[in-house]
Amino acid sequence: AGVGVTAVMDVDLARAAQVANQCGGSTVYDDANRLIADDDVDAVVIASPDPTHAALAITCIKAGKPLLCEKPLATSATNARQVMDAEVTGDKRLLQLGFMREYDPAHRQVKETVDGGALGHPLFFRGVHTNLADGNARTVDDVIVNSAIHDIHTAHWLLGPQCGPVANVFTRYIPAVPDRPQSCRFALIDLTFATGALATIEFNADAGYGYEVRVDIVGEKGAASVNGLQEMRLRLDGLRAQWIEPEWLSRFDRAYIEEAQAWVQSLRRGQPSGPSTWDGYRSLVVADACIASARSGQPEDVPAMERPALYD
């Protein structure tokens, strides 16, 4: 609500035209820079392939146009830093990053419980993230930057500033293809925060049963969980079962809608909200350390980061 689609871009111009027609008729581009430069475009959604995010985000920031950018912010911390530097130079927050779990009702309930102090000081985060295989063996770099990046951010977000930054990481993984050592079927990532709080992220690229995201937070006084499933539980004929979503759009459809609506409302109010460029940069600094650990087979320290005042 409160927004209209004025332009659509895709390298497949016919596909862009099809989507534009579904949106009530919009200008069609096969060049993203021309769309961003269009005077009729007030704000931009970037939902293009990961390697394009940083450059397009910088173009939007330099044009002074607010943007909702899908995660990850970039494919490396170096490129993410370039986006953050561009925004800090302009001295205005323009980017909201697509960490949509912040808008999932179940995750928000856990966040409110932790922030309210009911669990006491957080001690441990456990995230489980499963996918179905798509027929292509993914690299460990891609698994971390494209998928586990959600879990890295969620650990930061749910544990909160009281746990400080991630100090070191340790990544272990199982190759998807034996003769391709950089392929990844299953990854286990351990994080240690500055206060000593711990986190474990399990990512399964070929679970065989469906898409699932589960979170457990353990505190000094209690624990809270996101079970990751929306459907009812069934007990029938000696069976206890629950349907599992086949992919992320089924699981997080409401979160995506809430995310987009929150972005639009923030633009209308002129007050930025939601996950920021800093969140994207911080997550990628940790992700780069996770990749280094996967390659070395050893724990790796996470470089110290200074949060710009723009994101306070």
Buried (B, 14 or more C-beta within 10 A) or exposed (E): EEBEBBBBBBEEEEEBBBBBEEEEEBBBBBEBBEBBEBEEBEBBBBEBEBEEBBBBBBBBBBBEBBBBBBBBBBBBBEBBBBBBBBBBEEEEBBBBBBBBBBBBEBBBEBBEBBEEEEBEBBBBBBBBBBBBBEEEBBBBBBBBBBBBBBBBBBBBBBBBEEBBBBBBBBBEBBBBEEEEEBBBBBBBBBBBBEBEBBBBBBBBBBBEEBBBBBBBBBBEEEBBEBEBBBEEEEEEEEEEEEEBBEEBEBBBEEBBEBBBBBBBBBBEEEEBBBBBBBBBBBBBBBBBBBBBBBBEEEBBEBEEBEBBEBBE
